Amino acid sequence: MNKLTGRWRIGTLFRRRLGRFWIEQWRAWRTALDWTVWLYFILPMLWVGGGTYVDLWHDPPHWLTQLPMWTGERLPLFVVFIGRLRTFTEEADVLFLIQKRSWGRGLLVRGTAYTALVLLFMTTLVYALLFPFFIAVHHFPASHIVVMILYTWVWACIGAVWRNLIEARFLGLLKWVVKTAVTLLLAAAYLVPMIAIGTSPLQLLAPLLIGAAALGLLLRIKLRARDTFESDAQQEQHARLASTQLLLRNVIERRPRVKLSRPVMLRRSNRIFKPFNGETIHAEMIVKAFIRRLPLIRTWLIFVFISTAAVALSPAVIKPFVMIALLLLLSTWVISHWRGMIAEPFFAQFQWQDAVLRKSAGRVRFWLVLPAAACFSIVGGLQVYGLPGLMAIAPGILIWLLLSNLITSTMLLRTERKGEGA
């Protein structure tokens, strides 16, 4: 038994898990990449792509020569964003790796080295695709290319370790906010030195050394962390199943996961409207259900952000019409959510009267679209009238109130004719 145990070393364990991982990936992709796919898709794409790449080297087209330098400098940022630290940790390791910290640390060090090699390969591949731009068009020397590859590689490793630590330390909305902030910080830390200082070896030497020091600090924090085992095991499970999930994404019907969590807003069931009548209670329940669902709020915010940009970019003469059109579009989406809610068995069991439903729809429409109307009015007023344009919020809200009442009255006439609910 001791002789058998003596054969096992941390390097042996790592090599077995690494080999098993690639065997699993090969078996998964072999089910999709049969000879017909290779013959009719992959090989022709490689042939056409290779020929195009050679043509870019020998005869760069006009559009490639007109691209600004920052285009090539920003494209490698893709590698910084996709890096993931591989620890090769499994759930069963809780039985012995937690007790034998030297084994766990050794597995983590080897996983980090593997991650660095993979990121180095991906970084080199991205820059190889950009060689016609950097070498054939801008005539960069080899020293510039090598330093840029090393610079991108170091920051890709920083992003991989940093994201691993965030996955282990934060949950829910806070994790999403922190990951967004870290992504923006990584982009700024990567791009600012290349744009402000330059891309020559001497100019990138200081940012490269700073990045290497930051990477060493993050690795030190990761090696000393004691509460990341479950997160590492979960991330490894996702990495192993990523290819299978991609191939079976449209094949297997996914059942929705039941996830219980406290809402971010309106955690207590307090009243938000003072009147105590049927339409108010009905509207209040739907408004609360809308605000408590983060995907709906995210969609609402994205729509308002894009619509605000559309209002800002439109000429002053047509700004009011653009605002009204966008408010009507947002109102249609809000009412579609309202219709879906009243179709639920919980709401249907109360047998709401048509008048109650119509007034409820009007109240839900008005309050969920009101912030967008105020935002559009402020942006449009500031652009046209300057600081006094802040007063445009009052007529903007008034116009939306009249428009909402008009839509509700139109819904009333249509409902009476068809004999349907709202």
N, C-alpha and C positions, 0 to 999 in steps of 0.2 A: 504493500500500500504506500509506504514511504517512497519507494522507488518510482511508483506511478505518479505520486504527487510531485516528486522532484522534477519530473519532466515538464511540468507546467510552470511557465514564467509569464510575466505580464506581456512580454513581446509575443509569446505564442498565442495568448488569448486575443490580443489585438489583431494579429494576422488572421486568425480563424474568423473573427467577426467581420473584418474587412473583406475577406474572401467570400464569406457567406452573403454579405451585402451586394457585392457585384454579381454573384451568381443569381441572386433573387432579381436584380434589375435586368439581367440578361434574359432570364426566363420570362419576365413580364413583357419586355419589349419584343421578344421573339414571337409572341402570340400575335402581335400586330404587324411586324415587319417581315412578312413572308416574301417569297421570291417575286410575286407580282408587284408588290409595293416597291421593292428594290428596282425592278426592271422598268416600271412605267412612271415612277415618281422620283425616287431618290437619285438614281444614276443620271437621268436627264437633268435634274436640278443641279447636280454636281458638275455635269458637263457644261451646261449653260452658265452657271455661276463662275466656274473656273475660267471660261473663255472671256466673260465680262471683266473679271478681275485682271486678267492679263492685258486686255484692251485698256483698262484704266491706267495700268503701269506705262504702256508704250505711247498711248495717245489720250491724255486726260481730256475729257469733254469740257465744254465751255462752262457748264453749270458747276462742275467740280472746282474749276479754277476761280470761280466767283464766290465760292463759299467763304465766309469770314473765318478767321483762325479759331474763334471761340467755339465754332461748331465741332471741330475735332477735339478740342479740349474738354467739352462737356459730355461727349458720347461715352467715354470710359467710366463716367459716373455710374453707369448701369451696373458695373461690377461691384462698386461700393455698396449699392443698395441691395444686392441679392445674396451677399455672402452670409452663410450660416455656419456657426461653429458645430462641428461634429465631435461628440464625446464618446460615442459607441457604448453608451450606458443602457442597460436593460433593467426591467423591473425586478428580475430575479437577483440582481446584484445586491439588493438590500440585505440578502442573507450573509454575504461575506465581504463585499467591497467597502461597505460602511465601516465594518470592524477593522479591515486592513486598509488603512488610509494610504499606505504606500502604493498599493495596487491601484486604488482609485485615482491617485495623483499620476501614476505612471500611464494609466489608460487615457487620462485627460491630456497629458503632455503629447502622447502619440496622436491622439485625435486632433489636437491643435496643429501639430506638424502636418498631418494629412490635409486639414483644412487649408493651411497656408500653401501647400503644393497645388491643391485644386484651384485656389484663387490665383496663384501665379500662372497656371496654365490658362485660365480664363482671361486674365489680364493680357497675357501675351497674344492670345487668339484675337482679342478685340483690337489690339494695336496692330496686329498683322493685317487685319481687314482694313485698317486705316493707313497702312503704309503708302498706298498711292496718293493719299491726301498730304501726308506729312513729308514724304520723300520725293515723289515724282513732281508734286506741285510746289511745295514750300522748301524743298531741298534741305530737310533737317539732317544733320550728321548723326552717326550711330550713337554717339555719346548722349545726345539729347533724347533719343528714343529710349535708350536703356534707363536713363534717370527717370523719365516719365513713367516707364513701366514699373520701376521700383517704387516710385511715389504713389502711384495708383494701387499697387499691391499692398503697401503698408496701410493705407487708409481702408482698403477692402477688409483686411484682417481686423482693423479696429472696429469697423462696423459689425463684423461677424461676432466678435466677443461681446461688444456692447449690447447687441440685440439679445444674445443669450442671457446676459445678466438682467435685462429688463423683463424678459419672459418669466424669470424666476422670482422677481421682487415685486411685481405689480399685477393687479387684476382689474378686470372690467374696464370701465370708461377711463380710469386713471392710466391704465397700461396703454390704451389707444392714444391718449393725449401725450404721454411721455414718449412713445415710439414716434409720433409725428414730430415732436420737438427735437428728438435726437436725429431723425432723418434730415430735418432742415439744418441742424447744427453741423452734421457731417458734410452735407452739400456745401455749406458756407466754408467750413474749414478746408475742404478739398479744393474748391474753385478759387477762393479769394487769393491764395498765394500764386496760383498759376496766372491769374488775370492781372493782379496788381504788381507782382514781382517779375515774373517771366518764367520761361521754360528751359533756360539753359542749365547745365549741371551745377554751376556755382550759385545760381539764383535759387534753385530748388534744394540745395544742400541743407540749409537751415530748416525749412519746413519738413524735409525728409527726416532729419534727426529728431525734431520735435514730435513727429508722428511715431517714430520708433520708440521714443521715451514714453509716449502715451500708451502705445501698445504694450510695452513692458509693464506699465502700471496696471492696466486692465487685466493682463494675464496674472499678475500677482494677486489682484483682488479675486479673480476667478479661482485660483488654486487655494486660496484661504477660505473661500465660501463654504459654509457647512449646511446650508439649507436649500441647495439647488438640485438635490438628487431627483426628486419627483419631476421637476421641470425638465431636467436633462433627459430622463427616460421618456417623457412625453414627446419632446422634440425629436428624439431619435426615432420613436415610433412613426412620427409624421414623415421623417426623412425616408425611412424604409418603405413606407406605403405611398409616397408621393407619385411614383410612376404608375402604380396600380390604380390609384384614385384618378389620375389623369386619363388613363386608357378606359376606365369603366365609368367615367363621369356621366355619359349619356346612355348608359346601358342599364345600370341598376337604379331602381327607384329608391330614393332616399326617404326614410321616414323622418319627420321633423323631431328634433331632439327636445325633450321637455326640460327646460332650464328655468329654475326658480331663482329669481334675483330681485332685490329691491329696486324700484324705479329710481331714476336719478332725480326727477322732479315730482312734486306732489306725492310724497311718500305717505302722508296722512290723508285720510278721506274727509277733509274739511270742505265746507261749502265754498264755492268760488263765485256763485251768483246769489244775491239776496232773495229775490222772489221765490216763494214756495208754491209752485204750481207744476202742472204736468209737463208743459213744454220746457220749463227751466230745468227741472230734474232730468228730463231726457237729454237735453243739450249738454248739461253738466257732465253726465256720465260719458258721453261721446268725446267731449273735449278732454276730460281726464284720461280716457283711454288713448287718445291721440298723443297727448303730451308725454305720457309715460312710456311710449314705445320709441326707443332710440332710433331704429331704422326710419320711421316716419319723420322724426325730427331732423335726421340727417338729410333725407331727401328734400324736406322743406327748406332747410338752410342752403342746400346746393342750388335749388331753384331760385330762391331769393337772391343769392349771390350772383348767379348768371344773369338774372333779370335786371338787377341793379346795374350791372355792367352794360346791358343792352340799353337801359334808360340813359346812362351817362354818355354812351356813344351816339345816340340818336340826335338829330338836329332839334333845336329848340321848338320849332314850329310843330313838330309831330310828337314831341315828348308826351303830352297828355294822352294822345291816342295810343301810343305804345304802352303807357302805364295802364290804361283801361284794358287793353287787350291782354296784358300779362296778368292783371288781377282777375279777369274772367277765366283765363286758363288755370290759374291757381285755384280759383273757386270751383271749377269743374273737378279738379283732383280731390279737393276737400270733400265735396258732396259725394264723390264716388266712395270715399272712405265712410261717409255717413250712411250711404245706402248699404254698404257691406255690413256695418254694425247693426242696423235695424233688421237685417236678414238673419242675424244670429238667433238661435233658439231662446237665449235669455231675454232678448228684447221682444221677440215675437210673442212670447207667452203672455204679455201684459195687455195685448189687444189695444194698442194706442189708437186714439181717434185721428182722423185725417187732419183736422185742424191743429192738433197738438204736434203731429209730425211736421207739418209745414212750418209752424213757428219754430220748432226745434231746428229744422234745417236752416232757417234764416239766421238764428242765433249762432249756430255752429259756423256757418259760412262767414258771418260778420267778424267774429272774434278771432278765428284762425287766419283770416286774410288781413285783418287790420294792421298787424305789425309790418307786413309787406307794403301796404298802402302808405303807411307813415314813412318807411324807408325810401320808397320811390319818390315821395313828395319832397323829402329833405334833399336827396341827391339832385333831383331836377331843379329845385329852388335855388340851391347853392350854385349850380352851374350857370343858371340864367341871371339871377339877381345878386349873387354874392352872399355875404353874411346875412342881409335882410331876408334872403330866400328861405331861412329857417322857418319863417312864418307860413310858408307854403304847406306845412304839415296840417294846419287847420282846414283849409279848403280841400286838401287831399283826403282827409278823413271824412269830411262832409260829403264829398263826391262819392266815396266808397259806401257811406251809409245810404245815400239815395239809390245808388246802383244796386246794393244788396236788397233793399226793400223792393225795388222794381223787379229783380229776379225772383224774389219770393212771391210777389203778386202774380207774376207770369206762371210760376209753378202752380199756384193756386188755381188759375183758370184752366191750365192743362190738366190738372188732377181732377177737377170737377167734370171736365168733358169725358175723360177716360175712365173715371170711377176708380182710379188707383190710389195707392198711398203715395206719399212724397217720394 
